[in-house]
Amino acid sequence: MKKEAWCNQRVYRLIIEYLLRGGYFETAQKLAEQANVQDICNHSIFEDAKQVEASLLRHETGRCLEWIADNKSRLRRLKSTIETNVRLQDCIELVRQGKRLEAVHYARRHLSNLAKDHWNEEIVKVMGLIGFGIPSRSRAYEQYFNPSRWKLLTEQFRQENAHLMNFSYFNACMCMGLSGTKTPHCRPRQDAQCPTCKPELYALAENLPYTHITHSRLICSFSGEPISGDNQPFMLPNGYVYGANSIAKLRNESGEVVCPRTGDVFPYDQILRLYVM
């Protein structure tokens, strides 16, 4: 495989993984088919996650508990609370159905081995809910029967699954690329050719470290050509600097120079030659 084809394939894989992490499964599948990289993408892993999310939104915990069992040791290392929260939700649903005795047996089977430091106020309240049933007047327990709890469980699953999958390679590559071009002079500008100065990317690069540069290279912002002895720098009165080749192109019929950034027009004799030390 040629290097260019390998690089393109790798970029496609990074984009597809990013789409899968964001839940855009159909878009990712179409891109994988178009790029012919279906066999080397982790589509099945994210498809399983999609099914778990769908089951939680249907108020079902079976698929999620299977996922927890498959990743139990890794979740334990992350000190995850998702299994406890899913078990508590099962207890709440049993109470909702009037099956308090089954809820007691369920809690004994799955929650009795919890360490003391894992017992929090919510667990204690759910145990009280099992003991006393659905309160008719107390608002303290209304939140446990709110359907929004399933959305919270779904969101926690997404976060835990993302932790298990580690940091996105797409994000890592983008951060490295932005950091590699970031300098102390980078600022968000709509007309910038520097990727870090693009307003939509500057927000991502703002907290990244600057690139380590021992030898600077000056580039003309208009033409993209290097500033050198053959393309000497000139500064307009408004402070913008362009190479000699660009200055020649920016002169109008009257011999004046038009700044491409601001549209200001300056006489040629007001332009200053710069010297780089």
C-alpha positions as a Markdown table, in Angstrom:
| # | Residue | x | y | z |
|---|---|---|---|---|
| 1 | Met | 0.0 | 0.0 | 0.0 |
| 2 | Lys | 1.3 | 3.4 | -0.9 |
| 3 | Lys | 1.9 | 6.0 | 1.8 |
| 4 | Glu | -0.7 | 8.4 | 0.5 |
| 5 | Ala | -3.4 | 5.6 | 0.4 |
| 6 | Trp | -2.3 | 4.5 | 3.9 |
| 7 | Cys | -2.6 | 8.0 | 5.3 |
| 8 | Asn | -6.1 | 8.5 | 3.7 |
| 9 | Gln | -7.2 | 5.2 | 5.2 |
| 10 | Arg | -6.0 | 6.2 | 8.6 |
| 11 | Val | -7.8 | 9.6 | 8.4 |
| 12 | Tyr | -11.0 | 7.8 | 7.4 |
| 13 | Arg | -10.7 | 5.5 | 10.4 |
| 14 | Leu | -10.2 | 8.4 | 12.8 |
| 15 | Ile | -13.2 | 10.3 | 11.4 |
| 16 | Ile | -15.4 | 7.1 | 11.5 |
| 17 | Glu | -14.5 | 6.4 | 15.1 |
| 18 | Tyr | -15.3 | 10.0 | 16.0 |
| 19 | Leu | -18.7 | 9.7 | 14.3 |
| 20 | Leu | -19.4 | 6.4 | 16.1 |
| 21 | Arg | -18.5 | 8.0 | 19.5 |
| 22 | Gly | -20.9 | 10.8 | 18.8 |
| 23 | Gly | -23.7 | 8.3 | 18.0 |
| 24 | Tyr | -23.8 | 9.0 | 14.2 |
| 25 | Phe | -23.9 | 5.3 | 13.3 |
| 26 | Glu | -25.5 | 5.6 | 9.9 |
| 27 | Thr | -23.2 | 8.3 | 8.7 |
| 28 | Ala | -20.2 | 6.4 | 10.0 |
| 29 | Gln | -21.4 | 3.2 | 8.2 |
| 30 | Lys | -21.9 | 5.1 | 4.9 |
| 31 | Leu | -18.4 | 6.6 | 5.1 |
| 32 | Ala | -16.8 | 3.2 | 6.0 |
| 33 | Glu | -18.5 | 1.7 | 2.9 |
| 34 | Gln | -17.4 | 4.6 | 0.7 |
| 35 | Ala | -13.8 | 4.4 | 1.9 |
| 36 | Asn | -13.9 | 0.6 | 1.9 |
| 37 | Val | -12.6 | 0.3 | 5.5 |
| 38 | Gln | -15.5 | -1.6 | 7.0 |
| 39 | Asp | -13.3 | -4.5 | 8.1 |
| 40 | Ile | -10.9 | -2.4 | 10.1 |
| 41 | Cys | -13.4 | -0.2 | 12.0 |
| 42 | Asn | -14.8 | -0.9 | 15.5 |
| 43 | His | -18.3 | -0.5 | 14.3 |
| 44 | Ser | -19.6 | -3.6 | 16.2 |
| 45 | Ile | -18.4 | -2.2 | 19.6 |
| 46 | Phe | -20.2 | 1.0 | 19.1 |
| 47 | Glu | -23.3 | -0.8 | 17.7 |
| 48 | Asp | -23.5 | -2.7 | 21.0 |
| 49 | Ala | -23.3 | 0.5 | 22.9 |
| 50 | Lys | -26.1 | 1.9 | 20.8 |
| 51 | Gln | -28.3 | -1.1 | 21.6 |
| 52 | Val | -27.6 | -0.6 | 25.3 |
| 53 | Glu | -28.6 | 3.0 | 25.2 |
| 54 | Ala | -31.8 | 2.1 | 23.3 |
| 55 | Ser | -32.7 | -0.5 | 25.9 |
| 56 | Leu | -32.2 | 2.0 | 28.8 |
| 57 | Leu | -34.4 | 4.5 | 27.0 |
| 58 | Arg | -37.0 | 1.7 | 26.8 |
| 59 | His | -36.7 | 1.3 | 30.6 |
| 60 | Glu | -34.9 | -2.0 | 30.3 |
| 61 | Thr | -31.7 | -2.9 | 32.2 |
| 62 | Gly | -30.9 | -6.4 | 30.8 |
| 63 | Arg | -28.5 | -5.3 | 28.0 |
| 64 | Cys | -26.8 | -2.8 | 30.3 |
| 65 | Leu | -26.2 | -5.4 | 33.0 |
| 66 | Glu | -24.7 | -7.8 | 30.3 |
| 67 | Trp | -22.4 | -4.9 | 29.3 |
| 68 | Ile | -21.4 | -4.4 | 32.9 |
| 69 | Ala | -20.7 | -8.1 | 33.4 |
| 70 | Asp | -18.4 | -8.1 | 30.3 |
| 71 | Asn | -16.5 | -5.0 | 31.6 |
| 72 | Lys | -16.7 | -5.6 | 35.4 |
| 73 | Ser | -13.0 | -5.6 | 36.2 |
| 74 | Arg | -12.3 | -2.4 | 34.1 |
| 75 | Leu | -15.3 | -0.7 | 35.7 |
| 76 | Arg | -14.0 | -1.6 | 39.1 |
| 77 | Arg | -10.7 | 0.0 | 38.4 |
| 78 | Leu | -12.5 | 3.2 | 37.3 |
| 79 | Lys | -14.5 | 3.0 | 40.6 |
| 80 | Ser | -17.7 | 3.2 | 38.5 |
| 81 | Thr | -21.1 | 3.4 | 40.2 |
| 82 | Ile | -23.1 | 2.4 | 37.2 |
| 83 | Glu | -23.9 | -1.1 | 38.4 |
| 84 | Thr | -25.2 | 0.2 | 41.7 |
| 85 | Asn | -27.3 | 2.8 | 40.0 |
| 86 | Val | -28.8 | 0.2 | 37.6 |
| 87 | Arg | -29.5 | -2.2 | 40.5 |
| 88 | Leu | -31.2 | 0.6 | 42.4 |
| 89 | Gln | -33.3 | 1.4 | 39.4 |
| 90 | Asp | -34.4 | -2.2 | 39.2 |
| 91 | Cys | -35.5 | -2.0 | 42.8 |
| 92 | Ile | -37.4 | 1.2 | 42.2 |
| 93 | Glu | -39.3 | -0.4 | 39.2 |
| 94 | Leu | -40.2 | -3.4 | 41.4 |
| 95 | Val | -41.6 | -1.1 | 44.0 |
| 96 | Arg | -43.5 | 0.8 | 41.3 |
| 97 | Gln | -45.1 | -2.5 | 40.2 |
| 98 | Gly | -46.1 | -3.3 | 43.8 |
| 99 | Lys | -43.5 | -6.1 | 44.1 |
| 100 | Arg | -41.8 | -5.0 | 47.3 |
| 101 | Leu | -40.9 | -8.5 | 48.5 |
| 102 | Glu | -39.2 | -9.2 | 45.2 |
| 103 | Ala | -37.4 | -5.9 | 45.6 |
| 104 | Val | -36.1 | -7.0 | 49.1 |
| 105 | His | -34.8 | -10.2 | 47.7 |
| 106 | Tyr | -33.2 | -8.4 | 44.7 |
| 107 | Ala | -31.5 | -5.9 | 47.0 |
| 108 | Arg | -30.2 | -8.6 | 49.2 |
| 109 | Arg | -28.8 | -10.5 | 46.3 |
| 110 | His | -27.1 | -7.6 | 44.5 |
| 111 | Leu | -26.6 | -4.8 | 47.0 |
| 112 | Ser | -25.8 | -6.6 | 50.3 |
| 113 | Asn | -22.1 | -6.9 | 49.4 |
| 114 | Leu | -21.5 | -3.2 | 48.9 |
| 115 | Ala | -18.7 | -1.7 | 50.9 |
| 116 | Lys | -19.6 | 0.7 | 53.6 |
| 117 | Asp | -18.0 | 3.6 | 51.9 |
| 118 | His | -20.3 | 3.0 | 48.9 |
| 119 | Trp | -23.5 | 3.5 | 50.8 |
| 120 | Asn | -24.8 | 6.9 | 50.2 |
| 121 | Glu | -28.0 | 8.9 | 50.9 |
| 122 | Glu | -29.6 | 7.7 | 47.7 |
| 123 | Ile | -29.1 | 4.0 | 48.5 |
| 124 | Val | -30.5 | 4.5 | 52.0 |
| 125 | Lys | -33.6 | 6.3 | 50.6 |
| 126 | Val | -34.3 | 3.5 | 48.1 |
| 127 | Met | -34.0 | 1.0 | 50.9 |
| 128 | Gly | -36.6 | 3.1 | 52.8 |
| 129 | Leu | -38.7 | 3.1 | 49.6 |
| 130 | Ile | -38.7 | -0.7 | 49.5 |
| 131 | Gly | -39.6 | -0.9 | 53.2 |
| 132 | Phe | -42.5 | 1.6 | 53.1 |
| 133 | Gly | -43.7 | 1.4 | 49.5 |
| 134 | Ile | -44.8 | 4.3 | 47.4 |
| 135 | Pro | -45.5 | 7.3 | 49.6 |
| 136 | Ser | -48.7 | 9.1 | 48.8 |
| 137 | Arg | -47.9 | 12.5 | 50.2 |
| 138 | Ser | -44.1 | 12.7 | 50.5 |
| 139 | Arg | -42.3 | 14.7 | 47.8 |
| 140 | Ala | -38.9 | 13.4 | 48.9 |
| 141 | Tyr | -39.4 | 10.2 | 47.0 |
| 142 | Glu | -41.1 | 11.6 | 43.9 |
| 143 | Gln | -37.8 | 12.0 | 42.1 |
| 144 | Tyr | -37.2 | 8.2 | 42.2 |
| 145 | Phe | -40.3 | 7.6 | 40.0 |
| 146 | Asn | -39.5 | 10.3 | 37.5 |
| 147 | Pro | -38.8 | 9.0 | 34.0 |
| 148 | Ser | -35.8 | 11.4 | 33.8 |
| 149 | Arg | -33.8 | 8.9 | 35.9 |
| 150 | Trp | -33.6 | 6.7 | 32.8 |
| 151 | Lys | -32.0 | 9.5 | 30.9 |
| 152 | Leu | -29.5 | 10.0 | 33.7 |
| 153 | Leu | -28.6 | 6.3 | 33.5 |
| 154 | Thr | -28.2 | 6.5 | 29.8 |
| 155 | Glu | -25.9 | 9.5 | 30.1 |
| 156 | Gln | -23.8 | 7.8 | 32.7 |
| 157 | Phe | -23.5 | 4.7 | 30.5 |
| 158 | Arg | -22.2 | 7.0 | 27.7 |
| 159 | Gln | -19.6 | 8.5 | 29.9 |
| 160 | Glu | -18.5 | 5.2 | 31.4 |
| 161 | Asn | -18.3 | 3.6 | 27.9 |
| 162 | Ala | -16.2 | 6.6 | 26.7 |
| 163 | His | -13.8 | 6.1 | 29.6 |
| 164 | Leu | -13.4 | 2.4 | 28.8 |
| 165 | Met | -12.7 | 3.3 | 25.2 |
| 166 | Asn | -10.0 | 5.8 | 26.3 |
| 167 | Phe | -9.4 | 9.1 | 24.6 |
| 168 | Ser | -10.5 | 9.5 | 21.1 |
| 169 | Tyr | -7.7 | 9.1 | 18.6 |
| 170 | Phe | -9.3 | 11.8 | 16.4 |
| 171 | Asn | -9.3 | 14.3 | 19.3 |
| 172 | Ala | -5.7 | 13.3 | 20.2 |
| 173 | Cys | -4.5 | 13.9 | 16.6 |
| 174 | Met | -6.4 | 17.1 | 16.3 |
| 175 | Cys | -4.9 | 18.4 | 19.6 |
| 176 | Met | -1.4 | 17.5 | 18.5 |
| 177 | Gly | -1.9 | 19.2 | 15.1 |
| 178 | Leu | -3.2 | 22.4 | 16.7 |
| 179 | Ser | -0.5 | 22.4 | 19.3 |
| 180 | Gly | 2.1 | 21.9 | 16.6 |
| 181 | Thr | 1.0 | 25.2 | 14.9 |
| 182 | Lys | 0.1 | 27.2 | 18.0 |
| 183 | Thr | 2.3 | 30.2 | 18.8 |
| 184 | Pro | 1.9 | 33.0 | 21.4 |
| 185 | His | 0.8 | 35.3 | 18.6 |
| 186 | Cys | -2.2 | 33.1 | 17.6 |
| 187 | Arg | -5.6 | 34.9 | 17.8 |
| 188 | Pro | -9.0 | 34.0 | 16.4 |
| 189 | Arg | -9.4 | 35.6 | 13.0 |
| 190 | Gln | -11.9 | 34.8 | 10.2 |
| 191 | Asp | -9.4 | 35.4 | 7.4 |
| 192 | Ala | -6.5 | 33.5 | 9.0 |
| 193 | Gln | -4.7 | 30.8 | 7.1 |
| 194 | Cys | -3.2 | 29.4 | 10.3 |
| 195 | Pro | -5.5 | 26.5 | 11.4 |
| 196 | Thr | -5.1 | 27.4 | 15.1 |
| 197 | Cys | -6.3 | 31.0 | 14.4 |
| 198 | Lys | -9.5 | 29.8 | 12.8 |
| 199 | Pro | -12.3 | 30.9 | 15.2 |
| 200 | Glu | -13.9 | 27.4 | 15.2 |
| 201 | Leu | -10.6 | 25.7 | 16.1 |
| 202 | Tyr | -9.1 | 28.4 | 18.3 |
| 203 | Ala | -11.6 | 27.5 | 21.1 |
| 204 | Leu | -10.1 | 23.9 | 21.1 |
| 205 | Ala | -6.5 | 25.1 | 21.0 |
| 206 | Glu | -6.8 | 27.9 | 23.6 |
| 207 | Asn | -5.7 | 25.7 | 26.5 |
| 208 | Leu | -3.1 | 23.6 | 24.5 |
| 209 | Pro | 0.6 | 24.2 | 24.9 |
| 210 | Tyr | 2.6 | 26.2 | 22.4 |
| 211 | Thr | 4.7 | 24.5 | 19.8 |
| 212 | His | 8.4 | 24.2 | 20.4 |
| 213 | Ile | 10.2 | 26.1 | 17.7 |
| 214 | Thr | 13.9 | 26.7 | 17.7 |
| 215 | His | 14.1 | 28.3 | 14.2 |
| 216 | Ser | 11.2 | 30.5 | 13.1 |
| 217 | Arg | 10.0 | 30.6 | 9.5 |
| 218 | Leu | 8.1 | 33.7 | 8.4 |
| 219 | Ile | 5.3 | 33.1 | 5.9 |
| 220 | Cys | 3.4 | 35.8 | 3.9 |
| 221 | Ser | -0.2 | 35.7 | 5.1 |
| 222 | Phe | -1.4 | 36.8 | 1.6 |
| 223 | Ser | 0.4 | 34.4 | -0.7 |
| 224 | Gly | 1.6 | 31.7 | 1.7 |
| 225 | Glu | 5.1 | 32.0 | 0.4 |
| 226 | Pro | 8.1 | 32.0 | 2.7 |
| 227 | Ile | 9.6 | 35.4 | 3.6 |
| 228 | Ser | 13.3 | 35.2 | 2.4 |
| 229 | Gly | 15.9 | 37.2 | 0.6 |
| 230 | Asp | 14.0 | 36.7 | -2.6 |
| 231 | Asn | 10.7 | 37.7 | -1.0 |
| 232 | Gln | 11.6 | 40.4 | 1.4 |
| 233 | Pro | 9.1 | 41.7 | 4.1 |
| 234 | Phe | 7.3 | 45.0 | 3.8 |
| 235 | Met | 5.0 | 46.6 | 6.4 |
| 236 | Leu | 2.0 | 48.8 | 5.6 |
| 237 | Pro | 1.1 | 51.8 | 7.7 |
| 238 | Asn | -1.6 | 49.8 | 9.4 |
| 239 | Gly | 0.9 | 47.3 | 10.7 |
| 240 | Tyr | 0.2 | 44.3 | 8.4 |
| 241 | Val | 3.3 | 42.7 | 6.8 |
| 242 | Tyr | 3.5 | 41.1 | 3.4 |
| 243 | Gly | 6.2 | 39.7 | 1.2 |
| 244 | Ala | 7.6 | 41.7 | -1.8 |
| 245 | Asn | 5.9 | 39.4 | -4.2 |
| 246 | Ser | 2.5 | 40.1 | -2.6 |
| 247 | Ile | 3.1 | 43.8 | -2.5 |
| 248 | Ala | 3.7 | 43.8 | -6.3 |
| 249 | Lys | 0.3 | 42.0 | -6.8 |
| 250 | Leu | -1.5 | 44.3 | -4.4 |
| 251 | Arg | -0.6 | 47.5 | -6.2 |
| 252 | Asn | -3.4 | 49.1 | -8.1 |
| 253 | Glu | -3.2 | 51.1 | -11.4 |
| 254 | Ser | -2.3 | 54.2 | -9.5 |
| 255 | Gly | 0.6 | 52.5 | -7.9 |
| 256 | Glu | -1.0 | 52.5 | -4.4 |
| 257 | Val | -1.1 | 49.3 | -2.3 |
| 258 | Val | -4.4 | 47.9 | -1.2 |
| 259 | Cys | -4.3 | 45.9 | 2.1 |
| 260 | Pro | -6.2 | 42.6 | 1.6 |
| 261 | Arg | -7.2 | 42.4 | 5.2 |
| 262 | Thr | -8.7 | 45.8 | 5.8 |
| 263 | Gly | -9.2 | 47.3 | 2.3 |
| 264 | Asp | -7.1 | 50.4 | 3.2 |
| 265 | Val | -5.2 | 52.0 | 0.4 |
| 266 | Phe | -1.7 | 53.4 | 1.0 |
| 267 | Pro | 0.8 | 55.3 | -1.2 |
| 268 | Tyr | 3.7 | 53.1 | -2.1 |
| 269 | Asp | 6.2 | 55.5 | -0.5 |
| 270 | Gln | 4.6 | 54.9 | 2.9 |
| 271 | Ile | 5.5 | 51.2 | 2.9 |
| 272 | Leu | 8.5 | 50.3 | 5.1 |
| 273 | Arg | 11.1 | 47.7 | 4.4 |
| 274 | Leu | 11.6 | 45.3 | 7.3 |
| 275 | Tyr | 14.8 | 43.6 | 8.3 |
| 276 | Val | 14.7 | 40.3 | 10.3 |
| 277 | Met | 17.6 | 39.9 | 12.8 |
